[in-house]
Amino acid sequence: MVEKIVILDFGSQFTQLIGRRVRELNVYCEIHPFNKVPALDESVKGIILSGSPFSVRDANAPQIDLSHIKGKKPLLAVCYGAQYIAHHFGGAVNTSSTREYGRAKMKITAPDSPIFAGIPAVSQVWMSHGDSISALPQNAEIIGSTQDVENAAYHIRGEETYALQFHPEAFHSEFGAEILKNFVIGICSCKGDWTASSFIETTIADLRAKIGSDRVILGLSGGVDSTVAAVLLHRAIGDNLHCIFVDNGLLRKDEFTSVMASYKDMGLNVTGVDASEAFLNALSGVTDPELKRKAIGKTFIDVFNAEAVKVENASWLAQGTIYPDVIESVSVNGPSAKIKSHHNVGGLPEKMHLKIVEPLRSLFKDEVRRVGKALGIKNELISRHPFPGPSLGIRILGEVTTDKLDILREADAIFINSLREYPCDLPAAADSLGHADNLYDSIWQAGTMLLPVKSVGVMGDERTYEYTIALRAVISTDGMTADWVHLPYDFLAKVSNDIINKVKGVNRVVYDISSKPPATIEWE
């Protein structure tokens, strides 16, 4: 039985960061919407309540029954969670006369409190609230205050219930990681033994028990997620795994051939299918981003299903779904609401009448890479940047055509190859991969976008009217948030020059300096 922490999400933009911090302690955790509380059996060692964009005094504020949680399990309430307990258990929450957003200095008023073990008496914390707790709930004691917020942290006497008005998960909370460790390891008594190796051992055993001698079909994409899922399943069930790699005509330059060769070298049973024409026909005249995703998804289901029925007696469909796919595909009130439809969540099982198995459903992307490394997968495969399921179809803004795909492939190849060739001495994007020797490995994700506009240019003595290519490079931990990368000017100048000189149809190159949020990593 894997011990875990349950995080209940009230819609905070920081909820996923709480999960990341807990996972960094080698403790398994799950994020669930506040209105879909899972069974809290013995494996659940503690519960964390997230923040929220709502005020607890709003008529439509998220509501939760804590009668089976508070006082029964260790409980850490963050921001909205802290205000919720105060509001519903005898305290009071009012609009603050002095709103706190950003850094604040907190003084610990109860130095013996286990939640603050080893934390300096005064430290920086990150606040983000307009309301303040004006009166504590029943049996509560103040354990931390700031200059403007007296009740910045409190504890319920006789319970392992702790509440923080600030966000310990935020990077700007100076000792936030230590506070979370005090709760998860100290108060909840978690062992901290959930590692890549333990995940592999447990997952392979579970897959064998679940699948038995049944046959499984898996759609490979060439990406990290489906590759790691395939190797895990292959370790568990051997040749009963049948992989299908569909060329949707939207892949990067030479990708289908090179990836197929890599999979054959790994001993996987893979069938390659060229369905380029079917996908391009489905995308003809389609310009809306969500409609493009749906057209690509439907065509993939049709093509995949036609090939999958050739595998006799198949009972399972495996998918490379990872945790951000699940989180972003579950609607929760607030900023963490559904952003876009995901290609991995739903669709195929109903069409094919197969049971679904998702070995990586509980992992963030960097955790998938650590598992891949522990499985012995080649570095060039597990260090590959994330690539969207709809492929280049959503990197061409507007209608997708063969001519535009040819332009984008050539530009993308120049950009990606240049990143691989440019030396650097930086941490790798995935901490499991150590140090990076080139720009590519130091970046979370990079790619090119073809914009649906043409602009005037001059080449030689001639006037041109051609497309614009946008370069995108971001750094991230799990894709939930991302910052744009400050690529060297000389690098950008060379890439721009190479693309304009070598790719017919392009006369302008721009660099995207937007972060997520407010932008997304992909443009569509």
NORDA-V26166 format. One record per pair of residues at least 6 apart in sequence whose ideal C-beta (glycine too) atoms are under 6 Angstrom apart, sorted by the first residue. I is the first residue (numbers start at 0). J is the second residue. Records with the same first field share a line. If there is no record, write none. Layout:
I: J + J
This chain:
0: 42
1: 27
2: 42 + 44 + 189
3: 27 + 28 + 42 + 43
4: 21 + 28 + 45 + 183
5: 29 + 43 + 46
6: 17 + 18 + 28 + 30 + 47
7: 31 + 33 + 48
8: 14 + 30 + 32 + 49 + 331
9: 33 + 49 + 51 + 61 + 79
10: 51 + 52 + 331 + 332 + 333 + 335
11: 49 + 50 + 51
12: 334
13: 50 + 166 + 168
14: 49 + 335
15: 479
16: 168
17: 47 + 168
18: 28 + 30
20: 168 + 176 + 179
21: 28 + 183
24: 180 + 183 + 191
25: 191 + 193 + 194
26: 183 + 189 + 191 + 193
27: 193
31: 37
32: 331
33: 61 + 63
44: 187 + 189
45: 72 + 73 + 187
46: 68 + 72 + 74
47: 75
48: 76 + 80
49: 77
50: 77 + 78 + 79
51: 79 + 333
52: 333
53: 60
54: 130
55: 82 + 83 + 86 + 92
69: 160
70: 158
73: 159 + 186 + 187
74: 160
75: 161 + 182
76: 84 + 162
77: 163
78: 128
81: 162 + 163 + 164
82: 92 + 130 + 132
84: 136 + 162
85: 92 + 132 + 136
86: 92
88: 136 + 137
89: 136 + 137
90: 134 + 135 + 136
91: 133 + 134
92: 130 + 132
93: 133
94: 130
95: 130 + 131
97: 147
98: 129
99: 126 + 147
100: 127
102: 123 + 171
103: 124 + 126 + 145
104: 121
105: 124 + 143 + 145 + 151
106: 121 + 144
107: 115 + 120 + 143
108: 141 + 142 + 144
109: 142
112: 142
113: 185 + 186
114: 161 + 181 + 182
116: 181
118: 174
122: 173 + 174
123: 173
124: 165 + 172
125: 165 + 166 + 169 + 171 + 172
126: 165
131: 148
132: 150
135: 150 + 153
138: 155 + 156
139: 153 + 155
140: 154
141: 150 + 153
142: 152 + 153 + 154
143: 151 + 152
144: 151
145: 151
148: 164
151: 164
152: 163
153: 162
154: 161
159: 186
167: 175 + 178 + 179
183: 189
184: 191
195: 369 + 370 + 373
196: 373
198: 370
199: 373
202: 231 + 358
203: 234 + 235
206: 235
207: 235
210: 236
213: 314 + 315
214: 239 + 312 + 313
215: 240 + 315 + 317
216: 241 + 307 + 310 + 313 + 316
217: 229 + 242 + 317
218: 243 + 303
219: 225 + 242 + 244
221: 258
222: 386
223: 367 + 381 + 383
224: 319 + 321 + 359 + 367
225: 319
226: 380
227: 367 + 370 + 371
228: 319 + 358 + 359
229: 242 + 267
230: 374 + 376
231: 358
232: 240 + 317
233: 240
238: 268
241: 268 + 310
242: 267 + 269
243: 270 + 306
244: 269 + 271
245: 272 + 274 + 302
246: 255 + 273 + 275
247: 278 + 390
248: 275 + 278 + 279
249: 390 + 391 + 392
250: 390
251: 411
252: 408 + 412
259: 271
262: 269
272: 306
274: 302
277: 298
278: 298
281: 294 + 298
282: 294 + 399
285: 291 + 294
286: 397 + 398
288: 523
291: 392
292: 340 + 389
295: 389 + 392
296: 342
300: 346 + 347 + 350
304: 350 + 351
315: 353 + 354 + 356
316: 347 + 348 + 353 + 355
317: 356
318: 343 + 357
320: 343 + 357 + 360
321: 359 + 362 + 367
322: 361 + 362 + 363
323: 477 + 478 + 479
324: 341 + 343 + 344
327: 338
328: 341 + 344
330: 336 + 337
342: 388
348: 355
359: 367
363: 477
364: 477 + 478
365: 429 + 476
368: 381 + 429 + 431
369: 431
371: 381
372: 381 + 431
382: 432 + 440
384: 444 + 445
385: 444
387: 393 + 521
391: 407
392: 399
393: 521 + 523
394: 446 + 448
395: 403 + 407 + 449
396: 450 + 451 + 522
397: 451
403: 449
406: 502 + 504
407: 449
409: 502
410: 447 + 468 + 498 + 502
411: 447
413: 497 + 498
414: 447 + 470 + 494
417: 494
418: 438 + 439 + 445
419: 437 + 439
421: 437 + 438 + 490
422: 437
423: 438 + 441
425: 435 + 441
427: 433 + 435 + 440
428: 442 + 443
435: 441
442: 472 + 484
443: 473 + 474 + 475
444: 473 + 520
445: 472
446: 471
447: 468 + 470
448: 469 + 522
449: 466
450: 467 + 469
453: 464 + 465 + 466
454: 467 + 507
455: 464
456: 463 + 506
463: 506
465: 504 + 505 + 506
466: 504 + 505
467: 507
468: 498 + 505 + 508
469: 509 + 511
470: 510
471: 511
472: 484 + 486
473: 481 + 483 + 520
474: 482 + 484
475: 481
480: 515
481: 515 + 520
482: 514
483: 512 + 514
491: 510
495: 508
498: 505 + 508
499: 505
